[in-house]
Each structure stands twice: as C-alpha cells, then as structure tokens.
Amino acid sequence: MAAIAGRLSLRPPQRQALAVLDQLTRFLPLRRTSGHVPSELRDALASVNAFYPAVSDFERDFPSLCFALATGVGKTRLMGAFIAYLHDVHRIRNFLVLAPNLTIYDKLIADFTPGSPKYVLKGIADFALSPPTITTGDNYERQIAGGGRLFPVAINIFNIAKLNAEVRSGRAPRIRSFREELGESYFDHLAGLDDLVLNRIAIAARRACAC
C-alpha cells in the first residue's frame, strides 16, 4: 500500500483513504460466489461499523463505501490508487467506473489512458508493460468483437447519465442488448463477474465522493 501511495504521489487525504480501504478489505468479502448471504453482509457491516460508527448501512446488497473528498483533492487519482491496490494485493481484475455526466466521463477516459498528461496509473509496475484494457460506452461493442474483454485487467468506463437517458426515452440501453459473442448482454456479462468492483463519482455541493 505504501509503495502504491508513493508511486502515485498521493496527497495526505488520498493516502488516508487508501489506508482505510486497506484496513477494511482485510475482513470485507471481495469476491462473489453464489451471491451475498444476508448474514454475511450483516457481519461485514458490523465489522466496518466497529471501526467507523458513521457507516450504518451499505444501502446495497453488497459492501458499498463512499470516500468524501473536497473538490480538487484528486478523486480520479484516488480511484487509480484503489484499482492498483485491489489488483496488486487482492488480484481483482475487473472494474466498472461510472461517471455522472459527459464531462467527467470524457475526463475519466483521458485520465485512464496511457500516455495522457494526467495518466493516473503512471508508475505502477504491473501496468507498465501491460496496461489495463479501457472499455467505454463508445467502444465496448468493438472490444467485444475483438476479444478485448479477455485482457488480464479491464477498466470499464460508462456514462450513467446516457444510460438513464435511454431508459427515460423508453428504449432499453444498448448495453442490455444481446451479444452473440458473449451469449448474453454486456450488462449481464459484467453483472456475472465474481470480482467486479464498482467505482462511482458523485458530486454534491462542494464535496466529491469516490465510491
């Protein structure tokens, strides 16, 4: 964990958030088997609450946590640190990053693309020679056709506002369309992964959350 914080030049609030994640993943279930059992979720919540009493509910049927950062501290870099840590320490291979709007969606794609000025995984040895596959709401169909989903580490970046707009228009989102290459929709493919970690950016007032 300290090595990742150093390589990514994390600021103190980011280092603190990464240390919290490191602490919590020692007893939180990180992989799904046949689905989370309610008693296991209750036990996980009780363990988290023992360290952080403010966490009273996951609000999901899986462990869900929110890290609140002041605007400008670097939530995207923190996401990169989380991904690097979860892959390095826990061998997680699949990540889904949800952006609330098009502006942040475009920024996330740029920041997770090797060679970009603000590349958030620069300095991570595992990704130096074999960077993660970046699958987006614009290229996932081409990635499926080309076998991109089979790469060792995959970061999926989608714009939740676009998905919601498709639903409001009365159309099913394309991500839910059946894909012959998969034998199911890409949505169902992601939902079926046993190690998928969901990262989401939420903006509220002057605070930003990386969940």
MARRO-366194 format. One record per residue: residue in three letters; x, y, z of N, C-alpha, C in turn. Coordinates in steps of 0.02 Angstrom, whole numbers, plus 50000, padded with zeros to 5 digits. Layout:
MARRO-366194
ALAXYZXYZXYZ ...
***
This chain:
MARRO-366194
MET500414994050000500005000050000500435006350000 ALA500955006450042501395012250045501755013449979 ALA501935007849946502285008549881501825011649829 ILE501185009649828500715012549781500605019949795 ALA500535021649859500445028749878501035032849856 GLY501645030049862502245033649842502295034449767 ARG502175029049730502235029249657501735034049626 LEU501145034449656500625038849628500625045849659 SER501105047049704501175053649736500515055949767 LEU500215051549806499575053249836499645058649889 ARG499145063049892499125068149943498885065050008 PRO498985068450065498775065450130498055062850132 PRO497555066650107496865063850110496795057550068 GLN497145057250011497115051249969497465045350003 ARG498035046650035498385041450071497955038650128 GLN497605043250162497175041150217496605036750191 ALA496315038650134495765034650106496025027750085 LEU496615027450055496905021050035497045016650096 ALA497275019650150497405015950212496755013150240 VAL496215016950235495555014550258495345008550216 LEU495415009050150495245003350107495654997250124 ASP496294998150136496734992550154496494989250218 GLN496304993350266496064990650329495424986650321 LEU494944989550282494284986450277494294980050235 THR494744979750185494744973850142495024967650177 ARG495274968550237495514962750275494944958350298 PHE494334961250303493774957050326493154957850282 LEU493164962150231492594962650186492644957350131 PRO492074954350112492094949450056492214953149990 LEU492734951149954492924954549893492724950649830 ARG492494944649838492274940749781491594937549795 ARG491204937149742490544934149749490574926849730 THR490204922749767490154915649748489454914649719 SER488984912649760488304911649736487864917649754 GLY488174923149773487794928949794487904930149868 HIS487854936449888487984938049958487414935650003 VAL487584932150055487094929750104486954935450153 PRO486314936750169486154942250215486554942250279 SER486654936350308487024936050371487754938250361 GLU488044936550303488734938650288488774946150281 LEU488264949150249488254956450242488184959750310 ARG487754956950353487674959750420488324959350459 ASP488674953750454489314953050488489834958050461 ALA489834958850394490304963650364490144970750387 LEU489504972450388489304979150410489494980250483 ALA489394975250524489574975950595490324976950603 SER490724973650562491444974450566491654981450545 VAL491344984050491491504990850469491284995850521 ASN490674994850548490404999550597490824999850661 ALA491164994350677491594994250737492174999050730 PHE492414999950668492965004650655492705011550638 TYR492145011750603491875018150578491125018350594 PRO490945020750654490245020650676489765024450630 ALA490025029150590489585032950545489305028650489 VAL489625022950475489375018450423488855013850454 SER488225015350442487675011650473487305007250424 ASP487435008050358487075004150308487475004250243 PHE487534998550209487864998250144487415001150089 GLU486755001250101486255003750053486234999549989 ARG486564993949988486574989449930486584982249957 ASP486494977349913486544970349936487244967749929 PHE487724972449931488434970749932488794976249970 PRO489404975149995489764980450031489874986549987 SER489664992350011489714998549973489945004050020 LEU490485007550001490765012750042490875019050001 CYS490845024850033490945031249999491505035150034 PHE491985037549994492535041550020492425048749998 ALA492285053150045492125060150028492755064350028 LEU492875067649972493465071949964493255078949945 ALA493625083949968493495090749946493655091249872 THR493265095249836493375096149765494085098449751 GLY494415095149704495095097049685495635092949718 VAL495455088649767495965084549801496215079049755 GLY495785076449711496015071349664495645064749671 LYS494995064849657494605058649664494775053649609 THR494955055949549495135051249496495785047749511 ARG496275051349537496905048149556496785043249613 LEU496325044949659496165040249713495855033849684 MET495425034549634495145028649601495705024449571 GLY496185027749539496755024149511497135020349565 ALA497225023549623497575020349678497185014249703 PHE496515014949708496095009349729496175003449681 ILE496145004949616496194999649565496884996249569 ALA497415000349574498084997449579498154993149642 TYR497894995549698497934991749761497534985249757 LEU496914985549733496484979649731496774974349684 HIS497084976649630497394971749584498034968949614 ASP498454973249642499104971049668499034966549729 VAL498594968349774498544964649838498024959149836 HIS497464960349802496904955549803496774952349735 ARG497174954049684497134951149617496444952149585 ILE496124957649600495504959449566495674961449494 ARG495274959249446495424960349375494924964649339 ASN494324965449367493784968949330493504974749370 PHE493474980449337493244986649369492734990149325 LEU492244993149356491734997149321491725004049352 VAL491865009049311491875016049335491275019649303 LEU490845022449345490255026049321490345033549330 ALA490265037249276490305044549277489605047449279 PRO489495052949314488815055849319488615059849258 ASN489095062049217488925066049159489475065449106 LEU489355068449048489805067648991490495070849005 THR490505076549039491135079949052491605075549093 ILE491345072649147491765068449190491915061849154 TYR491445059349114491565053249075492165054149029 ASP492185059648992492745060848947493405061648985 LYS493365064949043493965065949084494225059249111 LEU493775054949132493975048449159494325044249105 ILE494045044349045494355040548990495065043148978 ALA495145049748975495805052648963496285050849020 ASP496055051349082496505050249139496705042949148 PHE496305038249120496485031249125496815028649061 THR496945033049014497265031148951498015032248956 PRO498425026848947499155027648950499405032948902 GLY499875037048925500165042248883499825048948891 SER499245049148923498915055648933499275059548988 PRO499255066148986499625070249034499475068749107 LYS498855066749122498665065449192498525058049204 TYR498865053649167498755046449174498825044349247 VAL498295041449275498265040249347498615033849370 LEU498835029749323499165023449342499905023649325 LYS500175029449310500885030049293501315028049353 GLY501805023849341502255021649395502075015049426 ILE501495012149407501285005649433501605000249390 ALA502044996249421502444991449383502014986449344 ASP501484983849376501074978849344500764981349279 PHE500654987949275500304990749218500784994149168 ALA501424994049183501904997449139501954994049071 LEU502024987449071502084983649008501404981148983 SER500934980249028500274977749009499734981849042 PRO499594987849015499094992149046498394989049040 PRO497944991049084497264988349082496924990049016 THR496474985748994496044987148937495524992348959 ILE495454997648921494955002848936494365001748890 THR493814999548919493194998448882492695003848902 THR492405007248853491965012848868491275011848837 GLY490835016448852490165016248823490175017348748 ASP490735019648721490795020848649491145015248612 ASN491555011248646491935006148610491814999048632 TYR491354997948680491294991248708491064986048656 GLU490664988248607490454983448556491044981248513 ARG491484985848497492084984048459492554979748502 GLN492594981348567493014977348612492754970148616 ILE492104969348619491814962548622491984958748558 ALA491874961948501492014958748437492754956848430 GLY493194960948461493914959648456494194955648512 GLY493774953448559494014949348615494334953448670 GLY494224960048672494534964348722494344962548793 ARG493764959448801493544957748869493984952348902 LEU494414949148861494824943748887495494946148913 PHE495634952648910496284955248933496344954249008 PRO496974953849034497074952349105496714956949153 VAL496734963549141496394968349185495974972849141 ALA495344973749161494874977749121494574983249163 ILE494604989349137494274995049169493724997349121 ASN493104996649143492524998649104492305005549128 ILE492235010249081492035017049099491385018749061 PHE490865020149098490215021649067489925028049096 ASN489515031249056489175037549074488465035749097 ILE488345036049161487695033949188487135038549164 ALA487295044949150486785049649126486515047249058 LYS486955044749015486745042248949486305036148957 LEU486495031649002486085025649013485395027549039 ASN485375032349085484735034549113484305037849060 ALA484625041649014484265045048961483935039948914 GLU484285034548900484005029348857483395026148891 VAL483435025148956482875022248992482275026948991 ARG482405033449003481865038349004481535039048935 SER481905037748883481625038248815481195032148798 GLY481185027348842480785021348830481155015848795 ARG481805016948782482215011848749482645008248800 ALA482755001848788483214998148831483925000348814 PRO484355001648862485045003548847485394998348804 ARG485805000548757486154995948712486574990848751 ILE486814992948809487234988448848486834982248870 ARG486174982748868485754977048887485554972848826 SER485784974648767485614970848706486024964448703 PHE485704959148678486044952648673486624953048625 ARG487194950148646487784949848604487954942548590 GLU487964940748526488084933848509488774931448533 GLU489264935948531489944934048551489964931948625 LEU489524934848665489524933448737489004928148756 GLY488474927648715487914923348734487454926748783 GLU487554933248793487154937248839487304944548824 SER486984949048859487134956248850487784957948887 TYR488084963648869488684965648904488524967348977 PHE487924970048989487704971449057487704965049099 ASP487404959749070487374953449107488074950349115 HIS488494951449064489184948949070489534952249129 LEU489474958849135489784962349191489484960149257 ALA488814959649258488474957849321488674950849344 GLY488884946449298489054939649315489774938749338 LEU490184943949332490884943349352490924942749429 ASP491344938149453491364937149526491834941949561 ASP492214946049522492674950649555492584957849531 LEU491984959449504491874966249479491834971149536 VAL492244976449532492234981849582491944988049548 LEU491424990749577491084996649550491375002949582 ASN491595007649540491835014149563491365019349535 ARG491155024049577490675029049554490875035849581 ILE490815040949540490945047749562490265051149571 ALA490165053849630489545057649644489735064649666 ILE489415069549638489555076549655488985079349697 ALA489155082049755488655085049798488945091249831 ALA488625096949819488865103249845489605104049827 ARG490035104949877490745105949864491145099749881 ARG490805094049888491145087849904491075083049845 ALA491555078749837491535073649784491665067049817 CYS491275062049797491345055349827491595050349776 ALA492065046349796492295040649756492045034449793 CYS491595030849762491275025249796491485018649764 
***
